Amino acid sequence: EETIARRNELEEFKGRTSGEGSAEYLRQQVESFIDEKFEESSLTDKDIEKYFKKMKMTEKAAETAIAEKTNEEDSGADRTELLEKFTTNLGTDIEVFPEDGSEVLEGIDSKDLLRLQNALQDLTGTIKGFQDGSLIDNKQAMIRPQHELDMLDRQTLEEINLCLNASASDPNGVDYGEQIHNEDPTRWLLYDLDFNVTNLMLASCQHNPESPFILNHWMPQLCAYSRYADVRERDFQFTWEDCEKADMNELMRYFQGLGYDEIPTFTPKETNIVNLETEYDQEDMTMAAFENWMDEVYIEDDENLYFDDEDFQPENNVFDFNYGLADSDDVTSFKNELKEFYNEHGNETQAWKDKYVRETNYTAVEDKKGAEEFRGHLVVACCGSDQDLELAEKITGRMGDEFGKQVYVETRVYSHARQEENLYEIWLESYDIELLHSRRGAFYNAKQWLGPADVDDKQLDYIVDKVRYMISDDARYTYDLHEFESEV
């Protein structure tokens, strides 16, 4: 309410002191004050003329200054500059007026004249303050939207309309969907025209990296305005190095125009920033891994299905060629939902559908030569540490050099496993399944695993020789006695 009152007062004041008739208004105000004081006194015109001669500013000089004020539009001079010049010529000290002891204009002494001079100086400062904005706390609130919109070009008006309607779209025709929820959004957009919004956002991140204050109407401008096309080309991606190069002075000017003495700082809670706790203890990670394993291998419907049940089908037999090929309930449900989506939104553009569903088409290539040469599947199970993955890469390369397409190597990473748990197991699935290396067995089950804990060059040579034998025809047609006898 105070701001609106000041705005109305400013409009009224500007109408009197600027434009047509402003010079005459100022002249009338000064003459009215002098005439009022003159009527209260008993002095004559001769007395006034006498004491005007004692002043540094003569009546003629005053009339000249007022005449310059009247001819301002023709000369192109600034009104406030002329008024400042006029008041400066009057002097700034009481000594320029007649002494207090002398009888000058009964009822009017030098203090009254000095007070008149100071009033004129204050008036000059007020005009200048409203012109440069130094007397306005909230410049955004002083904006006259319709007046400012009438002064804009057509392209800028169209871009503002895109922001207001949240209808800006990317090159594929997909709407960004960035909406402005501020009160009186047009006034905010007009205020921002004098600033670089990209720099404001980066400077805000530099000012408070933990919870930068990003105003709601900034992002829609980056999506709609042509001057921010470079931001859209880089897909709104910025680095901390970009933030460090931002102009902090512009951000300071922005908030000063809103009435702030300094750039505001907020906590994450005040800016609605959500802080996700991503650190989990080992128990949480192990439990999550176990739940994932249960989802993969445990099928409740098949758990109590036995060979002699009437519902038992040939494909339920693990030795059947169609075993495991049927879709699970989750996959079947997903396919049904996908089908319904395409039936309902089949007329939409591909760009719109890609926002919700994206399909990737794969080409199945039949490697006949690889299928003929294939003899086994080598699995390297480890945690996700760099040193374990580096060793797995070394093993994969060695197997490729030794066996080519005969052996397929898989690195199976158990993300929940820790380095100190000593998980590094290698086994081959070929004509037989055999464990080739076990770091965990070396640490926790030395009676069963007699090999080394680490895969050095010597152990790697052993694994290569073992794989070479297990994929050979000798291993294929060799039978061990324990396969036929429970006790040897």
Summary of the structure (lengths in Angstrom):
residues: 488
radius of gyration: 43.8
end to end distance: 100.3
largest distance: 146.2
contacts: 1150
relative contact order: 0.04
helix: 55%
strand: 6%
